[in-house]
Amino acid sequence: MAQTNRKGIPLQPFIGRGAALNRAIISTLEDKQPQTTRQIGKNVTSTRKFKGTSLSTVNKRVRNLEEQGYLSKIQVKERIGGPTNYYQLTPKAYLARFIDSNSIEDLFEKISGETALILLADLANTKLDKETQKQ
């Protein structure tokens, strides 16, 4: 398997077999939100790299990204063929995309002391919450 030259920290949606398709889905939603899975699929498969990708594969990736917290379902419209879901990116997706495209050194150069303190406090609270849930 070819090694990609990403300078960021490898995160779950951007590693493994579905990484390129996940990036394409998130990139499509960065351009225009909200979109249905059909709209996302049409935009993704219109690119040369994903020409042969089926709509069901894109749909499966969208649902997977939603389960992981990178996409959120914001609207459900009832249509003749059944309900239509509209998706948008969550703040977690924007952060993942930012971390994916920046090295750890870049992040530490750009971050202010106040922001670092806020992030550290939030991460510590998350860790404490998880530990209390285990007990």
C-alpha positions, 0 to 999 in steps of 0.5 A, a space after each residue: 500500500 502506498 504511503 501518503 504524504 500527510 503532515 497531520 496526525 492520523 485520525 480514525 476517519 482518515 486512515 485505512 481503506 475508506 480514508 480517501 472516500 471519507 476525505 471526499 465526503 467531508 470536503 464535499 460537505 465543506 463546500 455546501 451544507 446541508 446535503 442529502 446522501 444522494 447529493 453527496 454521492 453525486 458530487 463525490 462520484 463526479 470526481 475522476 478518482 471515485 467515478 466507479 464508486 456506487 451510491 450505496 458505498 457512499 451512503 454506508 460511509 456517510 452513516 459510518 461518519 455519522 456514527 463516529 460523530 463527524 456528521 450530523 443529521 439535521 433534517 428529515 424530509 418526508 418524500 414519496 420514496 421515503 424519508 430524506 436525511 440532510 447531513 452537515 459537518 460537526 465541529 469534530 469533523 472540522 477539527 479532524 480536518 484541521 488536525 489532518 492537514 497540519 503537523 503537531 509543530 504547526 498546531 503548537 506554533 499557532 495555538 495561544 496560551 488561553 486556547 491551550 488551557 481551554 483545550 486541556 481543561 476540556 480534555 481533562 473533563 472528558 477523561 474524568 467523565 469516561 472514568 466515572 462512567 466505567 465505575 
